[in-house]
């Protein structure tokens, strides 16, 4: 799975770095016997992701997660600001007098762009920084074919989920009245749940990484015993 530095371009290395950390992310999910809707991988792909993730330390992975969150927030702000000025240039002034249909279509487009462009861009930026900070060598990266396969699949999965969420939101906007209790409760409950969700997400990743390391440590003596028996 290793590849010489001379045969790997800077772009290929960056994509491989992103796949390396994404492998850790999905291995955390798979080790719990779970899967994310829209992010399915077969048994062979899960084994490949797990092999890539073994070479990443827990602290390195957590730094990557934190940077992805930071860069994604910056990307969202940049995309929304750009869309605002583009709308002004096209003569669409986002004021209360603007029809709700126009504003909602613009919001759906922003969501798709934020997820399909902003999220991968945030992961690439975080991967580049963490790869430099932790001096990741090419021997620790997946090969070109593996990296391209998973990178293309991840971008497709993210874009697909963004489109699905936009369509679900469109259906809710069409069929749920704006003055309904659902929207009123959402405005109150969601801000209150945000801190709890952040804490639970951190605990989810941390416990999964610890469980994976404990599993690897317990399986190491068994592998050594099997090797000694075969050699004997």
N, C-alpha and C positions, 0 to 999 in steps of 0.2 A: 504494500500500500504506500510505501515511501517513494519519493521521486527526487532526483537530483535538483539542486538549486538552479543549475545552468539551464535545465529543460523546462523550468516553470516561470512563466511571466509574472509580472506584478499583479495583473488582473486575475490570473488563475490562482495565485497564492491568496489573494483577498477573498475570492469565492470559496476556496478551500477552508480558509479560516472561519468564515461564516458557517459553513456546513459543520465544521468541528464543534462549534458552540451550540448550534442548533441540535446536533446529535445528543449533546448533554441534556438539552431541554426536553427532547422527546424521550430519552432514556429514563429520565425522572418519572415521566408519565407511564411508560411501559413497565417499569419495575414495580409500580403499584398495581399492575394488572388492569390499567385503564387506558383509554384512548380519547383524544379530543375529536369532537364532531367535525368532519371535513378534513381531518389530518390523519388519514388512515395509512398504515404501512403494513406490508405483509411480513411473514415470519423472517424471510431472508433479509429484508430491508431493516427490520428491527435488530437482527443480529449484527448487521453492518454498522448501524448507528451505535449499538452498544460497544462494539470494538473500537470505534472512533472515540467514544466518550471516555473510555478507560484511561486515556492519556491526558485527561484534563483534571486538574486539581479542583477541589471544592471552592477554595477562595478565588481562584481564577475565574471560575464559572459565575460566582456571585458578583464579582466585579463587572463581568460582561452583562449580566442581567440589569444591574444598576445603571450602567451606561446606556444600554438599549432604551430603558425607560426615560432617561434624561434626554437622549437625542430624539426619541420619538415625540416627546412634548415639544421640543424645539422645531421638529419637522412639521408637526401639526400647526403650530403658530405661523410658520413660514408659508405653508400651503394656504391657510385661511387668509393671511394678509395678501398673498399674491392673487387669490381668487377675488378678493374684495376690489383690488385695483383693476383687475381684468374686467370685472362687472361694470365698474365705473367707466372704463374705456369703451365698453360696448353699449353704454347708455342705460344700463340697468342699475338704478340707484336703490340700494337696499334700505329703503325707508318704510315706515308703517303703511304708506300708500301703495307699496308694491304688492301685487297679488300673491296670496299665500302659495299658490301652485308654483310660481316662478321661484320663490324662496326655497320651497321644499325640494324642487328638482336640483337647485344649486347645492343644497345641503347633501343630497344623495350623491351628487358628483364629487363633492368634497370628501365625503366618507370613503368612496371608492379610491380616490387618488391618495388620501392619507394612508389607507391600508395597503394598497398595491404598490405605492411608490415610497411613501414616507416610512413605513415599517421596515421594508427591506433595506432602505437607505440607512436607517438608524442601526440596524443589525450590522451592516457593512462597516459603518464608521466605528461602532463599538468593537467589532472584530479586529479592525486594523490597529486600534489603540492597544487593546489587550494583548494582541499578538506581539506588538513591539515591547510592551512593558514586561511581559513574561518570557520574552525571547523564545518564541515558538519556532522550532526548526521544521524544515520540510519533512523530516522523518516522522514528525508527529501529526502530519496532515494527511487527509485522504488523497488518493491519486486523482488525476485529471478527470477520468471517466466517472468515478464515484462522486466527485465534487459537483460536476456539471449535472449529473442525474438528480441529485438531491436539491441543488440550488434551483433548477428549473421546476422541480416538483413543489418546493416550498413556496416559490413566488406564485405558481398557479393556484395552490391551495389557499394562500392568503387572499388573492384576488377573487377567487370563487366565493369565499366566505364574506368578503366585503360586498359583493353583488347581492348575495342572498340576504344579508342583513339589511341592505338598502331596500330590497323588494318587500321584506317583512315590515319594515318601517313605513313603506308606501301604503301597504295594505292597512296598517294600523291608522295611518293618517286619513285614509279614505273612509274607514268604517267605524272608527272610535271618535265620538264627538269631542271637540276641543275642551268643552266645559265638563267633561265626565269626571267621576271620582278617581278613575284610573290615573289620569294625568295629574290631578291634584295630589294624590298620594305619592306618585312617583317623584314629584318635585320636593316632597318632604323627606321621603324614605331614602332615596338614593344618596343624597349628601351625607346622611347619618351612617349609612352602611359602608361608605368608602373607606374609612380608617380600619374597620373590622375586616373588610375584604383584603386590604393591603397586608395586615398582620397575618391573616390566614394563608394568604398566598406565600408569604415569606416562610411561614412554618411548613407549608406543603413542600416547598423546594428543599428546605434545610433537612427535614426529616427523611425525605427520599434519598438525598445524597448520603446521609449517615447510614441509612439502611443498606444502600448499595455498597458502601465501603465495608460494612460489617459482613455482608454476604461474600464479598470478594476475599476478605481476610479468613473467613471460615472455610472457604473452598480451597484455599492455597495449601494447607496441610494435606488435604485429601489428594490433591493433584501430585504433590511430592511423594506421597505413599504409593500411589499407583505407578508412578515412574520408577520408584525403587524396586517395586515388585516385578515390573517387566524386565528391568535390567538384571535382577537376581535370577 
